Amino acid sequence: MPQGKAGFAPGRLAFIVLQILKSALDRGRAIMALSPGRATG
C-alpha cells in the first residue's frame, strides 16, 4: 500500500513540534528580558 499522510513517522512530527515550542519559548524569554516591567510571569 502506498503511504499517504498517515505514513509519516510520529517521532518526526514530535520533533517538529518540540522545535516550534522551543523557538516560541526562546522568543518569549527574549521578550521578557527586553521588557522586565511588563512581563511579570
PDBQT receptor file of N, H, CA, C and O in Angstrom, charges set to zero:
ATOM      1  N   MET A   1       0.838  -1.205   0.000  1.00  0.00    +0.000 N 
ATOM      2  CA  MET A   1       0.000   0.000   0.000  1.00  0.00    +0.000 C 
ATOM      3  C   MET A   1       0.875   1.258   0.000  1.00  0.00    +0.000 C 
ATOM      4  O   MET A   1       1.877   1.325   0.712  1.00  0.00    +0.000 OA
ATOM      5  N   PRO A   2       0.496   2.227  -0.785  1.00  0.00    +0.000 N 
ATOM      6  CA  PRO A   2       1.242   3.493  -0.784  1.00  0.00    +0.000 C 
ATOM      7  C   PRO A   2       0.972   4.276   0.495  1.00  0.00    +0.000 C 
ATOM      8  O   PRO A   2      -0.169   4.384   0.946  1.00  0.00    +0.000 OA
ATOM      9  N   GLN A   3       2.032   4.816   1.065  1.00  0.00    +0.000 N 
ATOM     10  H   GLN A   3       2.959   4.728   0.699  1.00  0.00    +0.000 HD
ATOM     11  CA  GLN A   3       1.871   5.558   2.313  1.00  0.00    +0.000 C 
ATOM     12  C   GLN A   3       1.450   6.990   2.026  1.00  0.00    +0.000 C 
ATOM     13  O   GLN A   3       2.133   7.714   1.302  1.00  0.00    +0.000 OA
ATOM     14  N   GLY A   4       0.323   7.394   2.598  1.00  0.00    +0.000 N 
ATOM     15  H   GLY A   4      -0.231   6.805   3.187  1.00  0.00    +0.000 HD
ATOM     16  CA  GLY A   4      -0.175   8.744   2.393  1.00  0.00    +0.000 C 
ATOM     17  C   GLY A   4       0.187   9.644   3.556  1.00  0.00    +0.000 C 
ATOM     18  O   GLY A   4       1.304   9.594   4.072  1.00  0.00    +0.000 OA
ATOM     19  N   LYS A   5      -0.761  10.461   3.962  1.00  0.00    +0.000 N 
ATOM     20  H   LYS A   5      -1.668  10.501   3.543  1.00  0.00    +0.000 HD
ATOM     21  CA  LYS A   5      -0.494  11.405   5.046  1.00  0.00    +0.000 C 
ATOM     22  C   LYS A   5      -0.287  10.684   6.367  1.00  0.00    +0.000 C 
ATOM     23  O   LYS A   5       0.415  11.183   7.246  1.00  0.00    +0.000 OA
ATOM     24  N   ALA A   6      -0.897   9.506   6.512  1.00  0.00    +0.000 N 
ATOM     25  H   ALA A   6      -1.467   9.101   5.797  1.00  0.00    +0.000 HD
ATOM     26  CA  ALA A   6      -0.785   8.773   7.768  1.00  0.00    +0.000 C 
ATOM     27  C   ALA A   6       0.493   7.944   7.818  1.00  0.00    +0.000 C 
ATOM     28  O   ALA A   6       0.715   7.209   8.780  1.00  0.00    +0.000 OA
ATOM     29  N   GLY A   7       1.327   8.053   6.803  1.00  0.00    +0.000 N 
ATOM     30  H   GLY A   7       1.147   8.651   6.022  1.00  0.00    +0.000 HD
ATOM     31  CA  GLY A   7       2.508   7.202   6.738  1.00  0.00    +0.000 C 
ATOM     32  C   GLY A   7       3.753   7.830   7.335  1.00  0.00    +0.000 C 
ATOM     33  O   GLY A   7       4.768   7.151   7.490  1.00  0.00    +0.000 OA
ATOM     34  N   PHE A   8       3.697   9.126   7.680  1.00  0.00    +0.000 N 
ATOM     35  H   PHE A   8       2.871   9.677   7.554  1.00  0.00    +0.000 HD
ATOM     36  CA  PHE A   8       4.899   9.757   8.222  1.00  0.00    +0.000 C 
ATOM     37  C   PHE A   8       5.135   9.308   9.657  1.00  0.00    +0.000 C 
ATOM     38  O   PHE A   8       4.210   8.888  10.352  1.00  0.00    +0.000 OA
ATOM     39  N   ALA A   9       6.380   9.404  10.085  1.00  0.00    +0.000 N 
ATOM     40  H   ALA A   9       7.132   9.745   9.521  1.00  0.00    +0.000 HD
ATOM     41  CA  ALA A   9       6.739   8.910  11.419  1.00  0.00    +0.000 C 
ATOM     42  C   ALA A   9       6.275   9.875  12.496  1.00  0.00    +0.000 C 
ATOM     43  O   ALA A   9       6.492  11.081  12.375  1.00  0.00    +0.000 OA
ATOM     44  N   PRO A  10       5.637   9.367  13.552  1.00  0.00    +0.000 N 
ATOM     45  CA  PRO A  10       5.196  10.223  14.655  1.00  0.00    +0.000 C 
ATOM     46  C   PRO A  10       6.369  10.913  15.353  1.00  0.00    +0.000 C 
ATOM     47  O   PRO A  10       6.227  12.026  15.860  1.00  0.00    +0.000 OA
ATOM     48  N   GLY A  11       7.515  10.257  15.378  1.00  0.00    +0.000 N 
ATOM     49  H   GLY A  11       7.631   9.353  14.966  1.00  0.00    +0.000 HD
ATOM     50  CA  GLY A  11       8.689  10.848  16.013  1.00  0.00    +0.000 C 
ATOM     51  C   GLY A  11       9.117  12.120  15.309  1.00  0.00    +0.000 C 
ATOM     52  O   GLY A  11       9.560  13.075  15.946  1.00  0.00    +0.000 OA
ATOM     53  N   ARG A  12       8.981  12.126  13.982  1.00  0.00    +0.000 N 
ATOM     54  H   ARG A  12       8.621  11.350  13.465  1.00  0.00    +0.000 HD
ATOM     55  CA  ARG A  12       9.356  13.316  13.221  1.00  0.00    +0.000 C 
ATOM     56  C   ARG A  12       8.417  14.461  13.548  1.00  0.00    +0.000 C 
ATOM     57  O   ARG A  12       8.847  15.605  13.696  1.00  0.00    +0.000 OA
ATOM     58  N   LEU A  13       7.131  14.150  13.659  1.00  0.00    +0.000 N 
ATOM     59  H   LEU A  13       6.781  13.221  13.538  1.00  0.00    +0.000 HD
ATOM     60  CA  LEU A  13       6.146  15.183  13.998  1.00  0.00    +0.000 C 
ATOM     61  C   LEU A  13       6.419  15.733  15.390  1.00  0.00    +0.000 C 
ATOM     62  O   LEU A  13       6.350  16.943  15.608  1.00  0.00    +0.000 OA
ATOM     63  N   ALA A  14       6.729  14.849  16.329  1.00  0.00    +0.000 N 
ATOM     64  H   ALA A  14       6.785  13.867  16.152  1.00  0.00    +0.000 HD
ATOM     65  CA  ALA A  14       7.033  15.292  17.689  1.00  0.00    +0.000 C 
ATOM     66  C   ALA A  14       8.271  16.180  17.694  1.00  0.00    +0.000 C 
ATOM     67  O   ALA A  14       8.324  17.168  18.426  1.00  0.00    +0.000 OA
ATOM     68  N   PHE A  15       9.269  15.832  16.877  1.00  0.00    +0.000 N 
ATOM     69  H   PHE A  15       9.225  15.030  16.282  1.00  0.00    +0.000 HD
ATOM     70  CA  PHE A  15      10.488  16.631  16.793  1.00  0.00    +0.000 C 
ATOM     71  C   PHE A  15      10.171  18.028  16.286  1.00  0.00    +0.000 C 
ATOM     72  O   PHE A  15      10.680  19.017  16.815  1.00  0.00    +0.000 OA
ATOM     73  N   ILE A  16       9.318  18.113  15.246  1.00  0.00    +0.000 N 
ATOM     74  H   ILE A  16       8.905  17.310  14.817  1.00  0.00    +0.000 HD
ATOM     75  CA  ILE A  16       8.945  19.407  14.682  1.00  0.00    +0.000 C 
ATOM     76  C   ILE A  16       8.192  20.235  15.723  1.00  0.00    +0.000 C 
ATOM     77  O   ILE A  16       8.440  21.432  15.868  1.00  0.00    +0.000 OA
ATOM     78  N   VAL A  17       7.277  19.597  16.441  1.00  0.00    +0.000 N 
ATOM     79  H   VAL A  17       7.076  18.625  16.322  1.00  0.00    +0.000 HD
ATOM     80  CA  VAL A  17       6.509  20.315  17.466  1.00  0.00    +0.000 C 
ATOM     81  C   VAL A  17       7.432  20.828  18.564  1.00  0.00    +0.000 C 
ATOM     82  O   VAL A  17       7.273  21.950  19.043  1.00  0.00    +0.000 OA
ATOM     83  N   LEU A  18       8.405  19.995  18.964  1.00  0.00    +0.000 N 
ATOM     84  H   LEU A  18       8.535  19.083  18.574  1.00  0.00    +0.000 HD
ATOM     85  CA  LEU A  18       9.342  20.416  20.004  1.00  0.00    +0.000 C 
ATOM     86  C   LEU A  18      10.170  21.601  19.534  1.00  0.00    +0.000 C 
ATOM     87  O   LEU A  18      10.438  22.517  20.312  1.00  0.00    +0.000 OA
ATOM     88  N   GLN A  19      10.577  21.594  18.273  1.00  0.00    +0.000 N 
ATOM     89  H   GLN A  19      10.360  20.850  17.641  1.00  0.00    +0.000 HD
ATOM     90  CA  GLN A  19      11.351  22.708  17.737  1.00  0.00    +0.000 C 
ATOM     91  C   GLN A  19      10.529  23.987  17.755  1.00  0.00    +0.000 C 
ATOM     92  O   GLN A  19      11.043  25.051  18.098  1.00  0.00    +0.000 OA
ATOM     93  N   ILE A  20       9.248  23.889  17.386  1.00  0.00    +0.000 N 
ATOM     94  H   ILE A  20       8.831  23.024  17.108  1.00  0.00    +0.000 HD
ATOM     95  CA  ILE A  20       8.371  25.066  17.376  1.00  0.00    +0.000 C 
ATOM     96  C   ILE A  20       8.187  25.596  18.800  1.00  0.00    +0.000 C 
ATOM     97  O   ILE A  20       8.246  26.803  19.034  1.00  0.00    +0.000 OA
ATOM     98  N   LEU A  21       7.963  24.680  19.745  1.00  0.00    +0.000 N 
ATOM     99  H   LEU A  21       7.915  23.700  19.555  1.00  0.00    +0.000 HD
ATOM    100  CA  LEU A  21       7.788  25.102  21.137  1.00  0.00    +0.000 C 
ATOM    101  C   LEU A  21       9.064  25.740  21.667  1.00  0.00    +0.000 C 
ATOM    102  O   LEU A  21       9.013  26.739  22.384  1.00  0.00    +0.000 OA
ATOM    103  N   LYS A  22      10.204  25.162  21.315  1.00  0.00    +0.000 N 
ATOM    104  H   LYS A  22      10.245  24.351  20.733  1.00  0.00    +0.000 HD
ATOM    105  CA  LYS A  22      11.477  25.684  21.798  1.00  0.00    +0.000 C 
ATOM    106  C   LYS A  22      11.712  27.088  21.265  1.00  0.00    +0.000 C 
ATOM    107  O   LYS A  22      12.147  27.967  22.008  1.00  0.00    +0.000 OA
ATOM    108  N   SER A  23      11.429  27.309  19.989  1.00  0.00    +0.000 N 
ATOM    109  H   SER A  23      11.075  26.594  19.385  1.00  0.00    +0.000 HD
ATOM    110  CA  SER A  23      11.625  28.638  19.412  1.00  0.00    +0.000 C 
ATOM    111  C   SER A  23      10.656  29.639  20.030  1.00  0.00    +0.000 C 
ATOM    112  O   SER A  23      11.004  30.800  20.247  1.00  0.00    +0.000 OA
ATOM    113  N   ALA A  24       9.426  29.176  20.313  1.00  0.00    +0.000 N 
ATOM    114  H   ALA A  24       9.143  28.233  20.136  1.00  0.00    +0.000 HD
ATOM    115  CA  ALA A  24       8.441  30.058  20.934  1.00  0.00    +0.000 C 
ATOM    116  C   ALA A  24       8.887  30.435  22.351  1.00  0.00    +0.000 C 
ATOM    117  O   ALA A  24       8.735  31.582  22.772  1.00  0.00    +0.000 OA
ATOM    118  N   LEU A  25       9.442  29.455  23.085  1.00  0.00    +0.000 N 
ATOM    119  H   LEU A  25       9.565  28.524  22.743  1.00  0.00    +0.000 HD
ATOM    120  CA  LEU A  25       9.928  29.734  24.436  1.00  0.00    +0.000 C 
ATOM    121  C   LEU A  25      11.098  30.701  24.399  1.00  0.00    +0.000 C 
ATOM    122  O   LEU A  25      11.172  31.615  25.220  1.00  0.00    +0.000 OA
ATOM    123  N   ASP A  26      12.015  30.510  23.451  1.00  0.00    +0.000 N 
ATOM    124  H   ASP A  26      11.955  29.767  22.784  1.00  0.00    +0.000 HD
ATOM    125  CA  ASP A  26      13.162  31.405  23.331  1.00  0.00    +0.000 C 
ATOM    126  C   ASP A  26      12.698  32.820  23.021  1.00  0.00    +0.000 C 
ATOM    127  O   ASP A  26      13.235  33.787  23.562  1.00  0.00    +0.000 OA
ATOM    128  N   ARG A  27      11.697  32.942  22.147  1.00  0.00    +0.000 N 
ATOM    129  H   ARG A  27      11.261  32.156  21.707  1.00  0.00    +0.000 HD
ATOM    130  CA  ARG A  27      11.185  34.256  21.777  1.00  0.00    +0.000 C 
ATOM    131  C   ARG A  27      10.527  34.917  22.993  1.00  0.00    +0.000 C 
ATOM    132  O   ARG A  27      10.716  36.107  23.243  1.00  0.00    +0.000 OA
ATOM    133  N   GLY A  28       9.750  34.124  23.745  1.00  0.00    +0.000 N 
ATOM    134  H   GLY A  28       9.596  33.157  23.542  1.00  0.00    +0.000 HD
ATOM    135  CA  GLY A  28       9.098  34.665  24.937  1.00  0.00    +0.000 C 
ATOM    136  C   GLY A  28      10.112  35.107  25.976  1.00  0.00    +0.000 C 
ATOM    137  O   GLY A  28       9.926  36.124  26.645  1.00  0.00    +0.000 OA
ATOM    138  N   ARG A  29      11.196  34.333  26.111  1.00  0.00    +0.000 N 
ATOM    139  H   ARG A  29      11.347  33.507  25.568  1.00  0.00    +0.000 HD
ATOM    140  CA  ARG A  29      12.236  34.681  27.075  1.00  0.00    +0.000 C 
ATOM    141  C   ARG A  29      12.924  35.976  26.663  1.00  0.00    +0.000 C 
ATOM    142  O   ARG A  29      13.251  36.808  27.510  1.00  0.00    +0.000 OA
ATOM    143  N   ALA A  30      13.141  36.144  25.362  1.00  0.00    +0.000 N 
ATOM    144  H   ALA A  30      12.875  35.469  24.675  1.00  0.00    +0.000 HD
ATOM    145  CA  ALA A  30      13.785  37.363  24.865  1.00  0.00    +0.000 C 
ATOM    146  C   ALA A  30      12.886  38.569  25.107  1.00  0.00    +0.000 C 
ATOM    147  O   ALA A  30      13.359  39.636  25.498  1.00  0.00    +0.000 OA
ATOM    148  N   ILE A  31      11.588  38.393  24.874  1.00  0.00    +0.000 N 
ATOM    149  H   ILE A  31      11.204  37.526  24.557  1.00  0.00    +0.000 HD
ATOM    150  CA  ILE A  31      10.641  39.486  25.099  1.00  0.00    +0.000 C 
ATOM    151  C   ILE A  31      10.608  39.849  26.586  1.00  0.00    +0.000 C 
ATOM    152  O   ILE A  31      10.557  41.027  26.941  1.00  0.00    +0.000 OA
ATOM    153  N   MET A  32      10.637  38.837  27.448  1.00  0.00    +0.000 N 
ATOM    154  H   MET A  32      10.678  37.881  27.160  1.00  0.00    +0.000 HD
ATOM    155  CA  MET A  32      10.627  39.096  28.887  1.00  0.00    +0.000 C 
ATOM    156  C   MET A  32      11.904  39.812  29.310  1.00  0.00    +0.000 C 
ATOM    157  O   MET A  32      11.878  40.663  30.199  1.00  0.00    +0.000 OA
ATOM    158  N   ALA A  33      13.019  39.466  28.674  1.00  0.00    +0.000 N 
ATOM    159  H   ALA A  33      13.040  38.775  27.952  1.00  0.00    +0.000 HD
ATOM    160  CA  ALA A  33      14.281  40.110  29.012  1.00  0.00    +0.000 C 
ATOM    161  C   ALA A  33      14.293  41.562  28.532  1.00  0.00    +0.000 C 
ATOM    162  O   ALA A  33      14.891  42.428  29.170  1.00  0.00    +0.000 OA
ATOM    163  N   LEU A  34      13.629  41.819  27.403  1.00  0.00    +0.000 N 
ATOM    164  H   LEU A  34      13.143  41.115  26.885  1.00  0.00    +0.000 HD
ATOM    165  CA  LEU A  34      13.603  43.175  26.862  1.00  0.00    +0.000 C 
ATOM    166  C   LEU A  34      12.658  44.066  27.660  1.00  0.00    +0.000 C 
ATOM    167  O   LEU A  34      12.916  45.259  27.818  1.00  0.00    +0.000 OA
ATOM    168  N   SER A  35      11.577  43.501  28.159  1.00  0.00    +0.000 N 
ATOM    169  H   SER A  35      11.368  42.532  28.031  1.00  0.00    +0.000 HD
ATOM    170  CA  SER A  35      10.601  44.300  28.916  1.00  0.00    +0.000 C 
ATOM    171  C   SER A  35      10.306  43.646  30.264  1.00  0.00    +0.000 C 
ATOM    172  O   SER A  35       9.253  43.031  30.433  1.00  0.00    +0.000 OA
ATOM    173  N   PRO A  36      11.223  43.772  31.225  1.00  0.00    +0.000 N 
ATOM    174  CA  PRO A  36      11.030  43.122  32.522  1.00  0.00    +0.000 C 
ATOM    175  C   PRO A  36       9.878  43.731  33.317  1.00  0.00    +0.000 C 
ATOM    176  O   PRO A  36       9.290  43.061  34.167  1.00  0.00    +0.000 OA
ATOM    177  N   GLY A  37       9.554  44.988  33.050  1.00  0.00    +0.000 N 
ATOM    178  H   GLY A  37      10.032  45.532  32.360  1.00  0.00    +0.000 HD
ATOM    179  CA  GLY A  37       8.483  45.646  33.782  1.00  0.00    +0.000 C 
ATOM    180  C   GLY A  37       7.118  45.093  33.396  1.00  0.00    +0.000 C 
ATOM    181  O   GLY A  37       6.246  44.931  34.249  1.00  0.00    +0.000 OA
ATOM    182  N   ARG A  38       6.932  44.803  32.102  1.00  0.00    +0.000 N 
ATOM    183  H   ARG A  38       7.641  44.935  31.409  1.00  0.00    +0.000 HD
ATOM    184  CA  ARG A  38       5.632  44.323  31.624  1.00  0.00    +0.000 C 
ATOM    185  C   ARG A  38       5.412  42.865  31.989  1.00  0.00    +0.000 C 
ATOM    186  O   ARG A  38       4.400  42.506  32.591  1.00  0.00    +0.000 OA
ATOM    187  N   ALA A  39       6.381  42.024  31.612  1.00  0.00    +0.000 N 
ATOM    188  H   ALA A  39       7.203  42.315  31.123  1.00  0.00    +0.000 HD
ATOM    189  CA  ALA A  39       6.200  40.581  31.791  1.00  0.00    +0.000 C 
ATOM    190  C   ALA A  39       6.488  40.203  33.228  1.00  0.00    +0.000 C 
ATOM    191  O   ALA A  39       7.645  40.138  33.644  1.00  0.00    +0.000 OA
ATOM    192  N   THR A  40       5.430  39.952  33.985  1.00  0.00    +0.000 N 
ATOM    193  H   THR A  40       4.490  40.005  33.647  1.00  0.00    +0.000 HD
ATOM    194  CA  THR A  40       5.603  39.551  35.383  1.00  0.00    +0.000 C 
ATOM    195  C   THR A  40       5.339  38.060  35.533  1.00  0.00    +0.000 C 
ATOM    196  O   THR A  40       4.830  37.619  36.564  1.00  0.00    +0.000 OA
ATOM    197  N   GLY A  41       5.679  37.288  34.521  1.00  0.00    +0.000 N 
ATOM    198  H   GLY A  41       6.092  37.646  33.683  1.00  0.00    +0.000 HD
ATOM    199  CA  GLY A  41       5.488  35.855  34.581  1.00  0.00    +0.000 C 
ATOM    200  C   GLY A  41       4.062  35.500  34.275  1.00  0.00    +0.000 C 
ATOM    201  O   GLY A  41       3.705  34.321  34.278  1.00  0.00    +0.000 OA
TER     202      GLY A  41
